[in-house]
């Protein structure tokens, strides 16, 4: 609405320089992008929520205890560099603490990356279809988004990608990818390192993968060009906490630290993240349950006639040759089951003009049973 | 270090286009600014900490209870628009919920404001001396910082400010100001509204003020150009929580919402903030104690020969004609008392080339007694 002066109800937020010239108070980049539409988060009970890749199991019991302790001392500022957390996270990756930058969710880490490395009119690149946020963050920064084409089997079209990678300040690769759940090999990832920028390996779903997600590249000859990002939202069952971090060479972290707000992580989330990261046995048990249910879900969907991409994440991507994906989503929603209907325009190497499908989060066994029961009535 | 290629130990984070040309991976704006140096946060016990305007009293007891409840459901995402919080905050200002934008501390709200309204090479303005963060955020955005000159008594030199205000996309005015603690009248604030931008009234210390901090301007004829910011770090004793919010016309909030991360506030801080904001009686008792101690501190410092600016905040600004402020700060630190020594270069209408002084947070009565005892031995 704000980009159309005729539709604007009041003169005050617009400057009349002359009767013929209107001007928004916002940056043109902000005017241009669409307003944020929150994902479906039903506020009433009774829903089975398989639409935002939340973990259906509770976090480690140590988390609530750490939060209770930290809540006794909230009148003072948090440790601005989260010293203890960085040590714990660094140990997981075999690096020193100065390789870690904590963030208010890995979304904030992605925002910090964009603001650290990419100037207006410079470009970023990412496989398409993948995480839609990269494009939004680039638009906010006034940067150019370029898509790296994928083959129909979700493998990279590396030849077609080469020139785009060469120009990028950041190449973002979610590994495993969303919505597909597939994993790319380290050899493919190496080809995505831009000669004048960094490769960000977005590991939101890395803990669910059976193979390497590329983190060993940190220790390779191109290690100073690699940034790993991690979130506690999925595998640690802490979507409500907003905690993520970057792992990268200390020289890269030093630049990113200049951009972050001084106190970007609060005392409660730092304490909770320390407790969660330290409980390795709980993580193992949690992801084991998800992986078992994922196998069952994928097999059952295949039995119902879906093509299911072999998933290395806590969701599966299901499509049917006959289409009708949106109707299936709507049919499930009428039964209070939320999954994600996704639609990608202009996905180069997919045959359709618009490529769409269903992304289904791996819930509990009972939730998946109910989903499959209803799905059987719809297909 | 990163701006000096000679000093750089490795070639990898620099791109050799030719033997004569080096290039940092970072944005030039990031290279240019100094690295972040965290404030003094001693990690050992025994310190009296009067340097970062933390509140010495605990938050409302309802806060810990709200956190405990919210910690039972951390596996799901927070409400991305913090519906309940916005209603509670809106009621305090007599506006609707769509006038409120919650943030991860008011520092994040300031970052969002900069990224919503200010493009590279546009300008912002703020009184000087005031909060140092405005200048850092502008530098990150590639924007120009301009200082609005103040008279020796901390009143605005409005005539000198006029041309600078006219060019600004945002004018930031902390009211009460830091480090001085003085309050500016609404008439003065009106003169600071930029014709093509917004006036941000940074109310970090507003709850400690006896007079108006300008929030009534929201309802005036220039209300669509005013943004109030609030933090829970000071008056609500929740510096560890990172929670703040903006109050502004819904059209302005809509633009800011496009810029914020989808889930910028976590479930624990939203729940805690709701509990804290709702406990008005606790806020009243807490600020009453601070105000009584502030009066006692200011009187005692005046008795020791300091000029003390009449404070409307939870700190006082003290200077001596004879100077020696840094020595006093060092002397106190040797006795494990931390206050803030501050130094402002090029403060136009102050007589000195470099203007400096001591900012002392109002602690408990016992802490202030100890400070005064040691100060007596130093002056």
Interface residues (C-beta under 8 A of the other chain):
Chain A: X2 X10 X12 X13 X15 X23 X25 X26 X27 X28 X29 X30 X31 X33 X34 X35 X36 X38 X39 X41 X43 X49 X52 X54 X55 X56 X57 X58 X59 X63 X64 X67 X68 X70 X71 X72 X73 X74 X75 X76 X77 X78 X79 X80 X81 X83 X104 X105 X107 X108 X111 X115 X116 X117 X118 X119 X120 X133 X140 X142 X169 X195 X196 X197 X198 X222 X224 X225 X233 X237 X238 X239 X240 X241 X242 X243 X249 X251 X252 X254 X255 X257 X258 X259 X260 X261 X262 X263 X264 X265 X266 X267 X268 X269 X272
Chain B: X2 X10 X12 X13 X15 X23 X25 X26 X27 X28 X29 X30 X31 X33 X34 X35 X36 X38 X39 X41 X43 X49 X52 X54 X55 X56 X57 X58 X59 X63 X64 X67 X68 X70 X71 X72 X73 X74 X75 X76 X77 X78 X79 X80 X81 X83 X104 X105 X107 X108 X111 X115 X116 X117 X118 X119 X120 X133 X140 X142 X169 X195 X196 X197 X198 X224 X225 X233 X237 X238 X239 X240 X241 X242 X243 X249 X251 X252 X254 X255 X257 X258 X259 X260 X261 X262 X263 X264 X265 X266 X267 X268 X269 X272
